[in-house]
Amino acid sequence: MKISVGWKPFAAWLVMLFVAVANGALRDFAYGRYMSELAAHQLATAIGIVLLGVVMRKFVAAFPPASGGEALAIGLLWTGLTVAFEFLFFHYVGGRPWPKLLADYDIFSGRVWVLVPLWVGLAPYLFYRCRLGS
């Protein structure tokens, strides 16, 4: 199976990065001031999943993957870029310690961030499959 994703998924991921940063800013400067940190984290995660879903859906509609394998490859690329950015940027630029970054993946303590990389990884395939059904 030949998979050639090209530059378009990278451009889409930059749009997704902008959406994620805007979502974080909205949390920090708006509703996050009026609720607990955990509730704000959970709400921001839900909003992020919806907003990123819109971007990913539009990408798959505009630039349909050639196969389910290519859709999965795009999702894996986006997940890798997302997790790498989160850990590298927020550790080396933001100064957050590794344990604090890893804590966002502790679903048993109510931290639901792990749903975002899972969604980003699976959504291109799901949208590809939905497109086939239309």
Secondary structure, DSSP 8 states (H G I E B T S, - for coil): ------SHHHHHHHHHHHHHHHHHHHHHHTGGGGS-HHHHHHHHHHHHHHHHHHHHHHHHHHS--SSHHHHHHHHHHHHHHHHHHHHHIIIIIT---HHHHHHTT-GGGT--TTHHHHHHHHHHHHHHHHHHH-
